[in-house]
Amino acid sequence: MADVKKVIAIIDRIADDIEDQKMFLTELDNVIGDGDHGINMARGFKVVKELEPTFEGKDIGAILKMVGMKIVSTVGGSAGPLYGTAFMKAGALMNGKMEADIHDFIGMLEAGIGGVQLRGKAVKGEKTMLDSMIPALDAIKEAVEAGSDAKAALDAGVKAAEDGVEYTKTIIATKGRASYLGERSLGHQDPGATSFTIMLKDIAAMA
């Protein structure tokens, strides 16, 4: 169970981790994208971190919506609208809630994926963040249905997300700037799938 304080701590940890990994994410994007994914994500989450004092007294839904709006307005490229939409959809689901359990998280991830699919007009198998998000969701749901606790379920989600990142190396990009490369995109992992996996690892680590 995560209360508001823990949600803020998770957001803080994600912001720090994205900052630490920004050059790695940018290097990945240099090969198959615009070369700015890590830098843009780090800039967005730096601003999100500056928002944290304004989270006091807010519910989880309101916090996630604020994060989403800030990401949309500060993260460039396709990542801003996609991640921003995911956070805002998750926030709408958590409206008024001061605590979240693993079932809430599953709902938030489902809502976020729906937002990404709608905004990006993408499906699994096109070398995008969905190739880590959807397997992670499926693995978490499967683990919970099998009786696993939240920590074990999230760890299963991380493993599936990591496998999804590896999978993106084996397919040709058909969305975004990477699609221009055609077969030359083979062998390279998707930056968005990678940044999502970083975030999910931080969530699992604090479960």
Rosetta silent file (secondary structure, phi, psi, omega in degrees, C-alpha in Angstrom):
SEQUENCE: MADVKKVIAIIDRIADDIEDQKMFLTELDNVIGDGDHGINMARGFKVVKELEPTFEGKDIGAILKMVGMKIVSTVGGSAGPLYGTAFMKAGALMNGKMEADIHDFIGMLEAGIGGVQLRGKAVKGEKTMLDSMIPALDAIKEAVEAGSDAKAALDAGVKAAEDGVEYTKTIIATKGRASYLGERSLGHQDPGATSFTIMLKDIAAMA
SCORE:     score description
SCORE:     0.000 S_00000001
   1 L     0.000  130.439  178.884    0.000    0.000    0.000 S_00000001
   2 E  -114.521  127.437  173.988    1.352    3.407   -0.967 S_00000001
   3 E   -93.983 -177.742 -177.136    0.170    6.612    0.658 S_00000001
   4 H   -58.307  -42.269 -178.728    0.678   10.131   -0.713 S_00000001
   5 H   -59.097  -42.408 -179.566    4.057   10.457    1.000 S_00000001
   6 H   -70.179  -38.445  177.856    5.331    7.289   -0.662 S_00000001
   7 H   -59.293  -43.492  178.614    3.978    8.321   -4.072 S_00000001
   8 H   -64.175  -39.982  178.741    5.909   11.593   -3.792 S_00000001
   9 H   -63.867  -37.513  178.105    9.044    9.664   -2.740 S_00000001
  10 H   -66.208  -44.447  178.737    8.665    7.400   -5.797 S_00000001
  11 H   -60.142  -41.322  178.909    8.309   10.406   -8.122 S_00000001
  12 H   -61.708  -44.535 -179.506   11.404   11.911   -6.499 S_00000001
  13 H   -65.408  -41.904  177.863   13.373    8.700   -7.029 S_00000001
  14 H   -60.376  -44.606  179.829   12.260    8.479  -10.676 S_00000001
  15 H   -58.450  -44.408  179.633   13.366   12.080  -11.250 S_00000001
  16 H   -65.259  -41.406 -177.381   16.819   11.315   -9.798 S_00000001
  17 H   -68.602  -41.435  177.672   17.151    8.093  -11.783 S_00000001
  18 H   -62.830  -39.090  176.204   16.143    9.697  -15.077 S_00000001
  19 H   -61.110  -45.851 -179.644   18.728   12.426  -14.417 S_00000001
  20 H   -63.401  -33.493 -173.971   21.384    9.764  -13.740 S_00000001
  21 L   -99.294    6.399 -170.864   20.456    7.822  -16.880 S_00000001
  22 H   -61.784  -37.085 -178.781   19.848   10.776  -19.215 S_00000001
  23 H   -72.237  -37.025  175.475   23.034   10.336  -21.254 S_00000001
  24 H   -61.035  -47.648  179.899   22.415    6.597  -21.668 S_00000001
  25 H   -64.157  -36.663  179.717   18.851    7.265  -22.846 S_00000001
  26 H   -69.530  -38.630  176.675   20.091   10.011  -25.162 S_00000001
  27 H   -61.184  -41.811  177.236   22.749    7.704  -26.639 S_00000001
  28 H   -60.698  -41.562 -177.093   20.034    5.148  -27.402 S_00000001
  29 H   -74.652  -24.008  176.742   17.965    7.871  -29.046 S_00000001
  30 H   -60.619  -33.106 -174.632   20.959    9.140  -31.022 S_00000001
  31 H   -78.604  -42.460 -172.626   20.932    5.881  -32.970 S_00000001
  32 H  -124.962    4.727 -178.005   17.238    5.579  -33.849 S_00000001
  33 L  -137.967 -145.811 -178.445   15.567    8.849  -32.892 S_00000001
  34 L   -87.599   -5.465  178.731   16.098   12.569  -32.474 S_00000001
  35 L    75.812   24.989 -175.929   18.892   12.122  -29.939 S_00000001
  36 L  -134.689    7.533 -173.316   17.097   13.988  -27.179 S_00000001
  37 H   -59.036  -50.761 -177.645   15.006   11.475  -25.215 S_00000001
  38 H   -65.056  -43.512 -179.500   17.157   11.400  -22.088 S_00000001
  39 H   -63.669  -44.235  179.499   17.821   15.134  -22.037 S_00000001
  40 H   -64.449  -44.609 -179.396   14.136   15.938  -22.542 S_00000001
  41 H   -63.488  -42.618 -179.730   12.970   13.458  -19.886 S_00000001
  42 H   -64.234  -40.647  178.477   15.519   14.745  -17.375 S_00000001
  43 H   -62.111  -44.166  179.777   14.463   18.348  -18.011 S_00000001
  44 H   -62.295  -46.519 -177.420   10.801   17.422  -17.485 S_00000001
  45 H   -74.400  -22.318  172.655   11.359   15.505  -14.279 S_00000001
  46 H   -63.862  -43.260  178.582   13.625   18.245  -12.922 S_00000001
  47 H   -68.249  -37.953  176.440   10.642   20.598  -13.193 S_00000001
  48 H   -59.352  -43.420 -179.780    8.375   17.921  -11.685 S_00000001
  49 H   -61.451  -36.668  178.568   10.750   17.686   -8.714 S_00000001
  50 H   -68.055  -19.907  178.659   10.492   21.452   -8.252 S_00000001
  51 H   -77.121  -19.485 -168.799    6.709   21.005   -8.029 S_00000001
  52 H   -51.380  -37.548  177.938    6.928   18.686   -5.020 S_00000001
  53 H   -60.526  -24.761 -178.861    6.331   21.377   -2.354 S_00000001
  54 H   -83.309   -4.667 -179.913    2.957   22.077   -4.015 S_00000001
  55 H   -77.536  -15.218 -175.289    1.894   18.421   -3.593 S_00000001
  56 L   -57.417  128.897  178.001    1.213   18.937    0.126 S_00000001
  57 L    83.769   -4.678 -178.656   -2.417   18.211    0.986 S_00000001
  58 L   -89.104  153.866  173.837   -3.183   16.850   -2.482 S_00000001
  59 L   -84.449  171.111 -176.239   -4.551   13.365   -3.212 S_00000001
  60 H   -60.408  -41.924 -179.722   -2.719   10.867   -5.437 S_00000001
  61 H   -59.579  -45.821 -179.326   -4.921   11.639   -8.425 S_00000001
  62 H   -63.587  -40.467  179.705   -4.245   15.375   -8.228 S_00000001
  63 H   -63.584  -47.529 -178.645   -0.497   14.793   -7.890 S_00000001
  64 H   -63.938  -37.260  178.007   -0.331   12.478  -10.896 S_00000001
  65 H   -65.819  -40.552  177.384   -2.370   14.914  -12.986 S_00000001
  66 H   -62.516  -42.781  177.772   -0.002   17.761  -12.037 S_00000001
  67 H   -60.097  -47.593 -179.018    2.981   15.587  -12.989 S_00000001
  68 H   -59.599  -45.083 -179.900    1.362   14.718  -16.312 S_00000001
  69 H   -63.985  -38.915  179.747    0.575   18.312  -17.202 S_00000001
  70 H   -68.310  -38.113  178.276    4.106   19.400  -16.356 S_00000001
  71 H   -65.702  -43.014  178.133    5.619   16.609  -18.476 S_00000001
  72 H   -57.991  -40.826 -173.252    3.432   17.550  -21.445 S_00000001
  73 H   -84.541  -15.580 -175.079    4.537   21.177  -21.197 S_00000001
  74 H  -120.377  -20.825 -179.450    8.269   20.623  -20.598 S_00000001
  75 L   -93.587  121.239 -178.858    9.317   17.328  -22.246 S_00000001
  76 L   -79.039 -178.072  178.358    9.916   17.725  -25.961 S_00000001
  77 L    67.284 -159.286 -179.350    9.495   15.212  -28.758 S_00000001
  78 L   -79.206  -22.842 -174.449    6.918   12.449  -28.632 S_00000001
  79 H   -63.334  -37.195 -178.473    7.780   11.470  -25.050 S_00000001
  80 H   -59.365  -57.590  178.856    6.145   14.544  -23.494 S_00000001
  81 H   -61.614  -36.714 -176.525    2.632   14.010  -24.841 S_00000001
  82 H   -72.119  -52.312  178.926    2.834   10.225  -24.385 S_00000001
  83 H   -67.554  -39.024  178.780    4.161   10.115  -20.818 S_00000001
  84 H   -59.836  -44.472  177.927    2.135   13.171  -19.871 S_00000001
  85 H   -62.664  -42.177  179.791   -1.048   11.529  -21.097 S_00000001
  86 H   -59.100  -46.461  179.525   -0.186    8.312  -19.227 S_00000001
  87 H   -65.812  -39.838 -179.021    0.257   10.188  -15.932 S_00000001
  88 H   -68.510  -38.590  176.892   -2.913   12.231  -16.446 S_00000001
  89 H   -64.829  -41.451  176.802   -4.996    9.144  -17.255 S_00000001
  90 H   -63.603  -40.194  178.821   -3.623    7.426  -14.154 S_00000001
  91 H   -63.156  -40.679  178.973   -4.380   10.548  -12.147 S_00000001
  92 H   -61.268  -36.546  179.467   -7.979   10.656  -13.337 S_00000001
  93 H   -68.095  -32.045 -175.449   -8.411    7.079  -12.125 S_00000001
  94 L   -97.884   15.604 -178.608   -7.011    7.954   -8.683 S_00000001
  95 L   -52.197  123.060  176.643   -9.061   11.106   -8.217 S_00000001
  96 L    83.239   -4.288 -176.324   -9.673   11.715   -4.506 S_00000001
  97 L   -91.936  135.731  179.832   -7.646    8.697   -3.312 S_00000001
  98 L  -101.352   -7.773  178.695   -5.029    9.070   -0.598 S_00000001
  99 E  -139.706  153.946  178.430   -3.735    5.482   -0.830 S_00000001
 100 E  -138.083  134.572  174.483   -3.038    3.032   -3.650 S_00000001
 101 L  -109.102 -174.195 -175.640   -2.637   -0.747   -3.604 S_00000001
 102 H   -63.964  -31.624  178.068   -1.446   -3.144   -6.324 S_00000001
 103 H   -68.245  -38.277  174.453   -4.941   -3.313   -7.829 S_00000001
 104 H   -62.775  -41.202 -178.867   -4.964    0.479   -8.115 S_00000001
 105 H   -63.975  -40.773  176.369   -1.547    0.315   -9.769 S_00000001
 106 H   -58.970  -44.428  177.950   -2.807   -2.209  -12.301 S_00000001
 107 H   -62.298  -41.188  179.473   -5.679    0.156  -13.087 S_00000001
 108 H   -64.561  -41.934 -179.827   -3.302    3.102  -13.414 S_00000001
 109 H   -66.920  -40.025  176.144   -1.017    1.176  -15.746 S_00000001
 110 H   -60.985  -44.765  179.996   -3.993    0.061  -17.848 S_00000001
 111 H   -64.683  -41.479  179.316   -5.227    3.653  -18.058 S_00000001
 112 H   -63.668  -43.820  178.417   -1.744    4.911  -18.915 S_00000001
 113 H   -62.501  -42.406  177.647   -1.288    2.325  -21.666 S_00000001
 114 H   -58.822  -41.323  178.512   -4.694    3.239  -23.069 S_00000001
 115 H   -64.650  -42.173  179.237   -3.648    6.877  -23.150 S_00000001
 116 H   -64.721  -43.483 -179.944   -0.357    6.083  -24.898 S_00000001
 117 H   -62.656  -42.146 -179.088   -2.103    3.899  -27.486 S_00000001
 118 H   -68.107  -46.061 -176.760   -4.684    6.570  -28.208 S_00000001
 119 H   -71.710  -39.891 -175.779   -2.208    9.450  -28.350 S_00000001
 120 H   -92.670   -4.713 -177.584    0.515    7.594  -30.227 S_00000001
 121 L    49.862   44.312 -174.622   -1.781    5.576  -32.504 S_00000001
 122 L  -124.360  160.120  174.781    0.479    2.624  -31.700 S_00000001
 123 L  -132.186  168.521  176.982    0.168   -1.032  -30.762 S_00000001
 124 L   -60.609  142.514  177.139    2.557   -3.578  -29.270 S_00000001
 125 L    97.449   10.547 -179.556    5.233   -4.765  -31.683 S_00000001
 126 L  -112.163   15.907  178.189    6.108   -1.405  -33.270 S_00000001
 127 L    63.807   57.004  176.815    9.295   -0.746  -31.259 S_00000001
 128 L  -134.089 -177.678  178.449    7.832    1.763  -28.797 S_00000001
 129 L   -59.676  -23.705  179.547    7.399    2.102  -25.031 S_00000001
 130 H   -63.130  -23.396 -179.324    4.329   -0.146  -25.346 S_00000001
 131 H   -73.556  -11.843  169.115    6.658   -3.091  -25.916 S_00000001
 132 H  -107.260  -33.383 -177.191    7.736   -2.852  -22.286 S_00000001
 133 H   -66.237  -47.606 -175.117    4.521   -1.414  -20.796 S_00000001
 134 H   -68.553  -45.889  175.305    2.097   -4.078  -22.042 S_00000001
 135 H   -60.530  -36.532  178.384    4.217   -7.124  -21.064 S_00000001
 136 H   -62.860  -46.489  178.229    4.805   -5.528  -17.648 S_00000001
 137 H   -58.804  -47.847 -178.621    1.066   -5.060  -17.111 S_00000001
 138 H   -59.948  -41.924 -178.530    0.318   -8.634  -18.191 S_00000001
 139 H   -67.986  -40.578  179.204    2.999  -10.043  -15.871 S_00000001
 140 H   -63.918  -46.327  179.329    1.826   -8.000  -12.873 S_00000001
 141 H   -60.759  -44.153 -179.619   -1.800   -9.062  -13.406 S_00000001
 142 H   -61.897  -42.439 -179.195   -0.789  -12.702  -13.802 S_00000001
 143 H   -65.853  -42.610  179.319    1.303  -12.606  -10.624 S_00000001
 144 H   -64.582  -42.585  178.926   -1.497  -10.996   -8.585 S_00000001
 145 H   -64.023  -27.745  178.983   -4.023  -13.508   -9.881 S_00000001
 146 L   -84.323   -1.700  176.166   -1.632  -16.300   -8.849 S_00000001
 147 L    98.997    8.048  179.207   -1.560  -14.907   -5.300 S_00000001
 148 L   -69.891  151.981  174.856    1.729  -12.999   -5.325 S_00000001
 149 L   -79.528  175.168 -173.998    2.132   -9.980   -3.070 S_00000001
 150 H   -59.451  -43.753 -178.152    2.666   -6.503   -4.485 S_00000001
 151 H   -61.736  -47.391 -179.587    6.478   -6.638   -4.341 S_00000001
 152 H   -64.776  -38.306 -179.892    6.673   -9.980   -6.145 S_00000001
 153 H   -65.900  -43.303  179.201    4.122   -8.850   -8.731 S_00000001
 154 H   -66.916  -37.424  176.050    6.024   -5.637   -9.454 S_00000001
 155 H   -62.382  -38.980  176.422    9.300   -7.566   -9.705 S_00000001
 156 H   -64.258  -37.663  177.014    7.637   -9.833  -12.266 S_00000001
 157 H   -63.686  -41.342  178.359    6.543   -6.708  -14.119 S_00000001
 158 H   -62.170  -45.126  179.072   10.113   -5.371  -14.162 S_00000001
 159 H   -59.611  -43.273  179.987   11.416   -8.674  -15.577 S_00000001
 160 H   -66.563  -37.985  177.813    8.755   -8.586  -18.313 S_00000001
 161 H   -64.798  -43.086  178.212    9.564   -4.937  -19.092 S_00000001
 162 H   -62.040  -41.379  176.295   13.278   -5.768  -19.361 S_00000001
 163 H   -63.129  -36.012  178.009   12.433   -8.655  -21.692 S_00000001
 164 H   -64.378  -39.980  176.484   10.312   -6.205  -23.681 S_00000001
 165 H   -60.588  -45.241  178.088   13.282   -3.860  -24.053 S_00000001
 166 H   -61.098  -38.866  179.457   15.349   -6.779  -25.367 S_00000001
 167 H   -61.339  -35.339 -178.569   12.521   -7.636  -27.748 S_00000001
 168 H   -63.810  -21.167  177.465   12.636   -4.128  -29.242 S_00000001
 169 L   -70.196  -22.494 -171.913   16.145   -4.922  -30.489 S_00000001
 170 L   -95.847   -2.586 -175.916   14.726   -7.700  -32.669 S_00000001
 171 L  -121.655  157.964  178.820   12.017   -5.734  -34.498 S_00000001
 172 L   -87.249  134.151  179.092   11.907   -2.971  -37.091 S_00000001
 173 L   -68.745  136.178  176.470   10.528    0.375  -35.943 S_00000001
 174 L  -124.503    6.012  178.469    7.300    1.422  -37.625 S_00000001
 175 L  -127.528  148.429  171.738    6.517    4.525  -35.549 S_00000001
 176 L    68.398 -165.602 -177.718    8.183    7.899  -35.149 S_00000001
 177 H   -59.035  -34.837 -178.344   11.626    8.986  -36.329 S_00000001
 178 H   -61.199  -27.625 -177.609   12.999    5.457  -35.878 S_00000001
 179 H   -65.531  -22.726  179.082   10.674    4.177  -38.622 S_00000001
 180 H   -65.880  -22.990 -176.646   12.707    6.148  -41.191 S_00000001
 181 H   -80.832  -19.024 -178.661   15.622    3.781  -40.596 S_00000001
 182 H    57.074 -127.908 -176.047   13.689    0.657  -41.588 S_00000001
 183 H   -65.731  -19.528  178.432   15.895   -2.422  -41.162 S_00000001
 184 H   -69.728  -11.834  176.010   18.732   -0.281  -39.787 S_00000001
 185 H   -80.024  -11.482  177.201   16.690    0.044  -36.582 S_00000001
 186 L   -63.304  144.398  178.284   17.257   -3.671  -35.925 S_00000001
 187 L    88.509   -6.774 -178.300   19.649   -4.429  -33.087 S_00000001
 188 L  -114.959  135.054 -179.374   18.861   -1.218  -31.216 S_00000001
 189 L   -82.652  150.994 -177.504   16.642   -0.985  -28.153 S_00000001
 190 L   -76.790  130.062 -179.430   13.836    1.536  -27.933 S_00000001
 191 H   -63.411  -38.962 -179.562   14.583    4.529  -25.664 S_00000001
 192 H   -66.422  -41.740  175.966   10.946    4.887  -24.536 S_00000001
 193 H   -61.704  -34.857  179.977   10.675    1.229  -23.567 S_00000001
 194 H   -71.099  -44.393 -179.084   13.921    1.710  -21.649 S_00000001
 195 H   -66.832  -36.296  175.358   12.820    4.838  -19.770 S_00000001
 196 H   -61.674  -41.857 -179.364    9.544    3.150  -18.777 S_00000001
 197 H   -63.558  -38.037  175.832   11.521    0.190  -17.417 S_00000001
 198 H   -59.476  -45.519 -179.892   13.674    2.540  -15.359 S_00000001
 199 H   -63.067  -44.732 -178.398   10.518    4.044  -13.825 S_00000001
 200 H   -64.936  -36.107  176.096    8.968    0.649  -13.095 S_00000001
 201 H   -60.731  -40.514  178.775   12.185   -0.504  -11.403 S_00000001
 202 H   -66.045  -39.880  177.766   12.000    2.503   -9.088 S_00000001
 203 H   -64.190  -44.883 -179.712    8.379    1.739   -8.241 S_00000001
 204 H   -64.508  -38.121 -178.557    9.205   -1.919   -7.543 S_00000001
 205 H   -63.734  -25.469 -177.233   12.227   -0.980   -5.427 S_00000001
 206 L  -104.242    7.482 -179.923   10.007    1.073   -3.117 S_00000001
 207 L   -71.863    0.000    0.000    7.145   -1.436   -2.860 S_00000001
